[in-house]
Amino acid sequence: MANRTSGVRRVALASSAGNAVELYDFLLYGTATALVFDKLFFPTFDPRIGTLLAFATFGAGFLARPLGGVVIGHFGDRIGRRAMLVLTLTVTGVCTVLIGVLPTYDSIGIAAPVLLVVLRVVQGFFLGGEQGGATLMAVEHAPPGRTAWYGSWTFLGSPIGLVLANGAMAASTAVSGDAFLSWGWRLPFLFSLVLVGVGLYVRLSVEESPEFRAVRAEKGALPLPIVDVLRRSWGKVLLGAGVNLGFNMFIFVLATFVVSYGDKQLGVPRSTLLNAGLVGAAAQAVAILVFARLSDRVGRLPVMLGGAVFLGVFALPLFWLLETRSPVLVLVGMVIGFAGSAALFGPMPAYYAELFGTRVRYSGVSLSYQLGAVLGGGLSPLIAVWLLGLGQGSWPVSVYLIFGALVSAVSLLAIGETLRRQPSTGDSRSGAEPFAQ
């Protein structure tokens, strides 16, 4: 029993470490978008248009994520989870390093933003196959009754990745000083090479999912898992996307748009915003574990529904706190936002895994989760900038976040509780279906 527990912990830690590296790569781009990319890659435009274009490139990475989820999920269901996770980690890290050495608009003209977008799209494609597989490795190794607990370790990679990204950007700002725009911004991207090496070392040390091995040995692999998912479980795919949509809207407005808004519109020092993000991400890491464990005890639905309600209720107070320009109140707003959102985020790995059977789970989880990510997180900073440009203050952005929270809440209620369902190992159907397929 002790050996099994240590093995599960090792897998969960490996999933968390790998996911942290990939989220560092992905979220670092968002921080750089808020602070420097408009000046370096779109300098010929009006500042507001340059910001919109920079956030559009940020969203381009999200557009590729569902496709990456389908393609990599297909091979993850046929070949195995572990091999795909090594591939996604490697390619995502290489893209980040290449962004760090990319010439700017002043050096090569229009080719600079074009290459930036290409690298961002490739990065998004491979991240689309990362999160589903990483969560499944942890959940499928976990003992009954603790699937959300161990699965949530994977999602610790999100706040840890944000801490690393903001910390690296803050450190490079301090080190480079006035030279930040000339070379300082590149340092965090180049540092990804070190993190990828660590992530690969950890990830290669774990074994393939035992549940996947057992099902493949007994029943073999389906020729096209995604077809089975779409034929049998399209309703769960769409509603699962709705669950993630509200969370992604909120978290990427909080982690990316707020940095740009505070820096450029409110005049809050960049260091204050980055440090508040660091503390908020640390609070989210703790809260993820707390809410995940709670969902193992009382069920996914009450915990995650409470998280969705929080996202809507806090949408207005978040901006009220930011607009005080008080460093203390900005910190309070960021910490509450990050920690409260974990009620929806923490149980997600187990929640999505419980929606789909083992032979199609990588494909189903990746497609559903990434659709919500692209519709929510990929577009939210861009839409928030546009809403702010209407000149009505920040309240339209808050209304937008409230809408996303409602979508998540309605989707959760439509799916119902998943904790006590036992997914079939043979196909995508699991338990009593709460809606027509």
C-alpha positions as CSV (number, residue, x, y, z in Angstrom):
1,M,0.0,0.0,0.0
2,A,2.8,2.4,0.9
3,N,4.6,1.6,-2.4
4,R,1.4,2.3,-4.3
5,T,0.8,5.6,-2.5
6,S,4.4,6.8,-3.2
7,G,3.9,5.7,-6.9
8,V,0.7,7.8,-7.2
9,R,2.5,10.8,-5.6
10,R,5.4,10.5,-8.0
11,V,3.0,10.4,-11.0
12,A,1.0,13.4,-9.6
13,L,4.2,15.4,-9.0
14,A,5.5,14.5,-12.5
15,S,2.2,15.7,-14.0
16,S,2.3,18.9,-12.0
17,A,5.9,19.6,-12.9
18,G,5.4,19.0,-16.6
19,N,2.2,21.0,-16.7
20,A,3.9,23.9,-14.7
21,V,6.6,24.1,-17.4
22,E,4.1,24.2,-20.2
23,L,1.9,26.7,-18.4
24,Y,5.0,28.8,-17.8
25,D,5.6,28.9,-21.5
26,F,2.0,29.7,-22.3
27,L,1.3,32.2,-19.6
28,L,4.7,34.0,-20.0
29,Y,3.5,35.0,-23.5
30,G,0.4,36.5,-21.9
31,T,2.4,38.6,-19.5
32,A,4.7,39.7,-22.3
33,T,1.6,40.6,-24.4
34,A,0.4,42.9,-21.6
35,L,3.7,44.6,-21.2
36,V,5.9,44.6,-24.3
37,F,4.6,42.9,-27.4
38,D,2.5,45.9,-28.6
39,K,5.7,48.1,-28.5
40,L,8.1,45.6,-30.1
41,F,5.9,43.8,-32.7
42,F,3.2,46.4,-33.5
43,P,4.9,49.7,-33.0
44,T,3.4,51.5,-36.1
45,F,-0.1,51.4,-34.7
46,D,-2.0,53.6,-32.3
47,P,-1.2,52.3,-28.8
48,R,-4.7,50.9,-28.2
49,I,-4.8,49.2,-31.6
50,G,-1.3,47.8,-30.9
51,T,-2.6,46.4,-27.6
52,L,-5.6,44.8,-29.4
53,L,-3.3,43.2,-32.0
54,A,-1.0,41.9,-29.3
55,F,-3.9,40.3,-27.5
56,A,-5.1,38.9,-30.8
57,T,-1.8,37.0,-31.1
58,F,-2.3,35.8,-27.5
59,G,-5.7,34.4,-28.6
60,A,-4.3,32.8,-31.7
61,G,-2.6,30.2,-29.4
62,F,-6.0,29.3,-28.0
63,L,-7.5,28.8,-31.4
64,A,-5.1,25.9,-32.1
65,R,-5.7,24.2,-28.7
66,P,-8.9,22.2,-29.6
67,L,-7.3,20.9,-32.8
68,G,-4.2,19.9,-30.8
69,G,-6.5,18.3,-28.3
70,V,-8.1,16.2,-31.0
71,V,-4.9,15.1,-32.8
72,I,-2.8,14.5,-29.7
73,G,-5.8,13.0,-27.8
74,H,-6.2,10.5,-30.7
75,F,-2.7,9.2,-30.3
76,G,-2.9,9.4,-26.6
77,D,-5.9,7.0,-26.7
78,R,-4.2,4.7,-29.2
79,I,-0.5,4.8,-28.2
80,G,-0.5,6.0,-24.7
81,R,-0.6,9.0,-22.4
82,R,3.1,9.1,-21.5
83,A,4.6,9.4,-25.0
84,M,2.3,12.3,-26.0
85,L,3.2,14.2,-22.8
86,V,6.9,14.0,-23.6
87,L,6.2,15.3,-27.1
88,T,4.0,18.2,-26.0
89,L,6.5,19.4,-23.3
90,T,9.4,19.3,-25.8
91,V,7.7,21.2,-28.6
92,T,6.1,23.8,-26.4
93,G,9.4,24.6,-24.8
94,V,11.2,24.9,-28.1
95,C,8.6,27.4,-29.3
96,T,9.1,29.5,-26.2
97,V,12.9,29.7,-26.6
98,L,12.4,30.6,-30.3
99,I,10.2,33.5,-29.3
100,G,13.0,34.6,-27.0
101,V,15.4,35.0,-29.9
102,L,12.8,36.4,-32.4
103,P,13.8,39.7,-34.2
104,T,11.4,42.5,-33.6
105,Y,9.5,44.7,-36.0
106,D,12.3,47.3,-36.2
107,S,14.7,44.5,-37.4
108,I,12.7,42.5,-40.0
109,G,9.4,44.4,-40.4
110,I,6.1,42.6,-40.9
111,A,7.9,39.2,-40.7
112,A,8.3,39.7,-37.0
113,P,4.6,39.6,-36.0
114,V,4.0,36.8,-38.5
115,L,6.7,34.6,-37.0
116,L,5.4,35.5,-33.5
117,V,1.9,34.3,-34.5
118,V,3.2,31.1,-36.1
119,L,5.2,30.1,-33.0
120,R,2.2,31.0,-30.8
121,V,-0.1,28.8,-32.8
122,V,2.3,25.8,-32.7
123,Q,2.7,26.3,-29.0
124,G,-1.1,26.4,-28.5
125,F,-1.6,23.2,-30.6
126,F,0.7,21.2,-28.4
127,L,-0.6,22.6,-25.2
128,G,-4.0,21.5,-26.3
129,G,-2.8,17.9,-26.0
130,E,-0.9,18.5,-22.8
131,Q,-3.5,19.3,-20.1
132,G,-5.9,16.4,-20.9
133,G,-3.1,13.8,-20.8
134,A,-1.4,15.2,-17.7
135,T,-4.6,15.1,-15.7
136,L,-5.4,11.6,-16.9
137,M,-2.0,10.3,-15.8
138,A,-2.7,11.5,-12.3
139,V,-6.4,10.5,-12.1
140,E,-6.0,7.1,-13.7
141,H,-3.2,6.2,-11.2
142,A,-5.2,7.5,-8.2
143,P,-7.0,5.2,-5.7
144,P,-10.8,5.4,-5.4
145,G,-12.0,8.3,-3.3
146,R,-8.9,10.5,-3.9
147,T,-9.1,11.1,-7.7
148,A,-9.8,14.8,-7.4
149,W,-7.1,15.2,-4.7
150,Y,-4.3,13.6,-6.9
151,G,-5.8,15.0,-10.1
152,S,-5.6,18.5,-8.7
153,W,-1.9,18.2,-8.3
154,T,-1.7,18.5,-12.1
155,F,-3.5,21.8,-12.1
156,L,-1.1,23.1,-9.5
157,G,1.0,23.6,-12.7
158,S,-1.2,26.6,-13.6
159,P,-0.5,28.8,-10.6
160,I,3.1,27.5,-10.3
161,G,3.5,28.3,-14.0
162,L,2.1,31.8,-13.4
163,V,4.4,32.3,-10.4
164,L,7.4,31.3,-12.5
165,A,6.3,33.5,-15.5
166,N,5.5,36.6,-13.4
167,G,8.6,36.0,-11.2
168,A,10.9,35.6,-14.2
169,M,9.4,38.8,-15.8
170,A,9.7,40.7,-12.6
171,A,13.3,39.5,-12.1
172,S,14.3,40.4,-15.7
173,T,12.7,43.8,-15.3
174,A,14.8,44.5,-12.2
175,V,18.0,43.1,-13.8
176,S,17.7,44.9,-17.2
177,G,16.2,48.2,-15.9
178,D,15.9,50.6,-18.8
179,A,17.1,47.9,-21.2
180,F,14.1,45.8,-20.5
181,L,12.5,46.5,-24.0
182,S,15.8,45.9,-25.8
183,W,16.9,42.6,-24.3
184,G,15.5,42.1,-20.7
185,W,12.2,40.7,-21.9
186,R,14.0,37.9,-23.7
187,L,15.5,36.3,-20.6
188,P,12.3,34.6,-19.3
189,F,11.7,33.0,-22.7
190,L,15.3,31.6,-22.8
191,F,15.0,30.3,-19.3
192,S,12.4,27.9,-20.6
193,L,15.1,25.7,-21.9
194,V,16.2,24.9,-18.3
195,L,12.7,24.2,-17.2
196,V,12.0,21.9,-20.1
197,G,15.1,19.9,-19.3
198,V,13.9,19.5,-15.7
199,G,10.3,18.7,-16.8
200,L,11.5,16.0,-19.2
201,Y,13.7,14.4,-16.6
202,V,10.7,14.1,-14.2
203,R,8.2,13.1,-16.8
204,L,10.3,10.3,-18.3
205,S,10.6,8.7,-14.8
206,V,6.9,7.7,-14.6
207,E,5.1,4.6,-16.0
208,E,2.2,4.6,-18.4
209,S,-1.3,4.7,-16.8
210,P,-2.3,1.3,-15.5
211,E,-5.9,1.8,-16.3
212,F,-5.0,2.6,-19.9
213,R,-2.7,-0.4,-20.2
214,A,-5.4,-2.8,-18.8
215,V,-8.2,-1.6,-21.1
216,R,-5.9,-1.6,-24.2
217,A,-4.8,-5.2,-23.4
218,E,-8.4,-6.3,-22.8
219,K,-10.3,-4.5,-25.6
220,G,-7.7,-2.9,-27.8
221,A,-7.7,0.6,-29.2
222,L,-10.6,2.2,-31.1
223,P,-9.6,3.3,-34.7
224,L,-10.9,6.8,-34.3
225,P,-11.7,7.6,-30.6
226,I,-12.9,11.2,-31.4
227,V,-15.6,9.8,-33.7
228,D,-16.9,7.7,-30.9
229,V,-16.9,10.7,-28.6
230,L,-18.8,12.9,-31.0
231,R,-21.3,10.1,-31.8
232,R,-22.1,9.1,-28.3
233,S,-21.2,12.0,-26.0
234,W,-21.4,15.2,-28.0
235,G,-23.7,16.7,-25.3
236,K,-21.1,16.1,-22.6
237,V,-18.4,17.7,-24.8
238,L,-20.4,20.9,-25.3
239,L,-21.5,21.2,-21.7
240,G,-18.1,20.4,-20.4
241,A,-16.8,23.2,-22.6
242,G,-19.3,25.5,-21.0
243,V,-18.1,24.6,-17.5
244,N,-14.5,25.6,-18.5
245,L,-15.6,28.7,-20.4
246,G,-16.6,30.8,-17.4
247,F,-13.4,29.9,-15.5
248,N,-11.1,30.7,-18.4
249,M,-12.9,34.0,-19.0
250,F,-12.3,35.0,-15.4
251,I,-8.8,33.7,-14.9
252,F,-7.3,35.2,-18.1
253,V,-8.9,38.6,-17.5
254,L,-7.4,38.4,-14.0
255,A,-3.9,37.1,-15.0
256,T,-3.4,39.0,-18.3
257,F,-5.9,41.8,-19.0
258,V,-5.7,43.2,-15.4
259,V,-1.9,43.6,-15.8
260,S,-2.4,45.7,-19.0
261,Y,-5.3,47.6,-17.5
262,G,-3.6,48.4,-14.3
263,D,-0.3,49.4,-15.9
264,K,-1.7,51.5,-18.9
265,Q,-5.0,52.8,-17.7
266,L,-4.8,53.1,-13.9
267,G,-1.1,53.9,-13.6
268,V,-0.5,51.1,-11.0
269,P,3.2,50.2,-11.0
270,R,4.1,47.2,-13.0
271,S,5.9,45.6,-10.1
272,T,2.8,46.0,-7.9
273,L,0.7,44.1,-10.4
274,L,3.2,41.4,-11.0
275,N,3.8,40.8,-7.3
276,A,0.0,40.7,-6.6
277,G,-0.3,38.1,-9.3
278,L,2.5,36.1,-7.7
279,V,0.8,36.1,-4.3
280,G,-2.6,35.4,-5.9
281,A,-1.2,32.4,-7.7
282,A,0.3,31.1,-4.5
283,A,-3.1,31.4,-2.8
284,Q,-4.8,29.6,-5.7
285,A,-2.3,26.7,-5.4
286,V,-3.4,26.1,-1.8
287,A,-7.1,26.6,-2.6
288,I,-6.9,24.1,-5.5
289,L,-5.9,21.4,-3.1
290,V,-8.5,22.3,-0.5
291,F,-11.4,22.4,-2.9
292,A,-10.3,19.3,-4.8
293,R,-10.2,17.3,-1.5
294,L,-13.6,18.8,-0.5
295,S,-15.1,17.6,-3.8
296,D,-13.9,14.0,-3.1
297,R,-15.9,14.2,0.1
298,V,-19.1,16.1,-0.8
299,G,-19.2,15.8,-4.5
300,R,-18.1,17.8,-7.5
301,L,-21.3,19.7,-8.2
302,P,-21.7,21.7,-4.9
303,V,-18.0,22.7,-4.9
304,M,-17.8,23.6,-8.5
305,L,-21.2,25.3,-8.6
306,G,-20.1,27.4,-5.6
307,G,-17.0,28.4,-7.7
308,A,-19.1,29.4,-10.6
309,V,-21.3,31.6,-8.4
310,F,-18.2,33.2,-6.9
311,L,-16.9,34.2,-10.4
312,G,-20.2,36.1,-11.1
313,V,-20.5,37.7,-7.7
314,F,-16.9,38.9,-7.6
315,A,-16.8,40.3,-11.1
316,L,-17.7,43.9,-10.0
317,P,-15.8,44.0,-6.7
318,L,-12.6,42.9,-8.5
319,F,-12.5,46.1,-10.5
320,W,-13.7,48.3,-7.6
321,L,-10.6,47.1,-5.7
322,L,-8.3,47.6,-8.6
323,E,-9.5,51.1,-9.3
324,T,-8.6,52.3,-5.8
325,R,-5.0,52.1,-7.1
326,S,-4.1,51.1,-3.5
327,P,-1.3,48.5,-3.5
328,V,-2.9,46.7,-0.6
329,L,-6.4,46.6,-2.1
330,V,-5.0,45.6,-5.5
331,L,-3.3,42.7,-3.7
332,V,-6.5,41.8,-1.9
333,G,-8.5,41.8,-5.1
334,M,-6.0,39.6,-6.9
335,V,-5.7,37.1,-4.0
336,I,-9.5,36.7,-3.5
337,G,-10.0,36.3,-7.3
338,F,-7.3,33.6,-7.7
339,A,-8.3,31.7,-4.5
340,G,-12.0,31.8,-5.1
341,S,-11.7,30.6,-8.7
342,A,-10.0,27.4,-7.5
343,A,-13.4,26.1,-6.3
344,L,-14.3,25.6,-10.0
345,F,-10.8,24.8,-11.1
346,G,-9.5,22.4,-8.5
347,P,-11.9,19.5,-9.0
348,M,-11.8,19.8,-12.9
349,P,-9.3,17.0,-13.6
350,A,-11.4,14.3,-11.9
351,Y,-14.6,15.9,-13.1
352,Y,-13.7,15.7,-16.8
353,A,-12.2,12.2,-16.5
354,E,-15.5,11.0,-15.0
355,L,-17.4,12.2,-18.1
356,F,-15.7,9.8,-20.5
357,G,-14.7,6.1,-20.7
358,T,-11.0,5.1,-20.7
359,R,-10.7,4.2,-24.4
360,V,-11.8,7.6,-25.5
361,R,-11.0,9.7,-22.4
362,Y,-7.9,11.5,-23.7
363,S,-9.8,12.6,-26.8
364,G,-13.0,13.5,-25.0
365,V,-11.3,15.4,-22.1
366,S,-9.0,17.3,-24.4
367,L,-11.7,18.4,-26.8
368,S,-14.2,19.4,-24.2
369,Y,-11.7,21.2,-22.0
370,Q,-9.9,23.0,-24.8
371,L,-13.1,24.2,-26.5
372,G,-14.0,26.0,-23.2
373,A,-10.5,27.4,-23.1
374,V,-10.5,28.9,-26.5
375,L,-14.0,30.3,-26.2
376,G,-13.3,31.7,-22.8
377,G,-9.6,32.3,-22.2
378,G,-8.5,32.8,-25.7
379,L,-10.9,35.6,-26.5
380,S,-11.4,37.2,-23.0
381,P,-8.4,39.6,-22.9
382,L,-9.1,40.8,-26.5
383,I,-12.8,41.3,-25.7
384,A,-12.0,43.0,-22.4
385,V,-9.8,45.5,-24.2
386,W,-12.5,46.2,-26.7
387,L,-15.2,46.6,-24.0
388,L,-12.9,49.0,-22.1
389,G,-12.5,51.0,-25.3
390,L,-16.3,51.7,-25.4
391,G,-15.6,54.4,-22.9
392,Q,-18.1,53.2,-20.3
393,G,-15.6,52.3,-17.6
394,S,-14.8,48.8,-16.4
395,W,-18.4,47.6,-15.7
396,P,-18.9,46.1,-19.2
397,V,-15.9,43.8,-18.6
398,S,-17.6,42.8,-15.3
399,V,-20.9,42.0,-17.1
400,Y,-18.9,39.9,-19.6
401,L,-17.4,37.9,-16.7
402,I,-20.9,37.5,-15.1
403,F,-22.1,36.1,-18.4
404,G,-19.3,33.5,-18.4
405,A,-20.1,32.5,-14.8
406,L,-23.7,31.9,-15.8
407,V,-22.7,29.7,-18.6
408,S,-20.5,27.6,-16.3
409,A,-23.3,27.3,-13.7
410,V,-26.0,26.3,-16.2
411,S,-23.6,23.7,-17.7
412,L,-22.8,22.2,-14.3
413,L,-26.5,21.9,-13.5
414,A,-27.2,20.3,-16.8
415,I,-24.5,17.6,-16.4
416,G,-25.2,17.0,-12.7
417,E,-23.1,15.1,-10.2
418,T,-20.2,12.9,-11.6
419,L,-18.5,11.6,-8.5
420,R,-20.5,8.4,-8.0
421,R,-20.7,7.5,-11.7
422,Q,-18.4,4.6,-12.8
423,P,-17.3,5.2,-16.3
424,S,-17.4,2.3,-18.7
425,T,-13.9,1.1,-19.7
426,G,-15.2,0.2,-23.1
427,D,-16.6,3.3,-24.6
428,S,-17.5,6.9,-24.0
429,R,-20.8,6.3,-22.1
430,S,-20.7,6.5,-18.4
431,G,-23.4,5.9,-15.8
432,A,-26.9,7.4,-16.0
433,E,-27.0,10.0,-18.7
434,P,-28.5,13.4,-17.5
435,F,-29.3,14.5,-21.0
436,A,-30.1,13.1,-24.4
437,Q,-27.2,11.9,-26.6
